[in-house]
């Protein structure tokens, strides 16, 4: 409920809210990222940065709505 019972603005309706939303990545996004980084750490390619490898692999780590 909004304070002082002011009328809702368009911004109020457009801004995202997390009530009842579950992450489409994982229940614990910190665990997801830690696992993803650990997995990416197994790839080493001469002349290719870690960031480039992570960016290339990230889409393959997604599932369901996140994909």
C-alpha positions, 0 to 999 in steps of 0.5 A: 500500500502506498503511503498517504493514500496518494493516487497511483501514477503510470510509473507505479504500474510500470515498475517491476516488483518481485512479489511472488516472482521466482528467478528463472535462473535458479532459486539462489542466483548467487549459487548459480553465478558461483557454479557458472564461474566455476564451470567457465574456469575449466576453459582456457584458450590461448589468446581468449580472455576469461570474459570472452569465454564467459560471454560466449557460454552464458546463453547456454547456461540459461533455461526456461523463460530466461533462455 
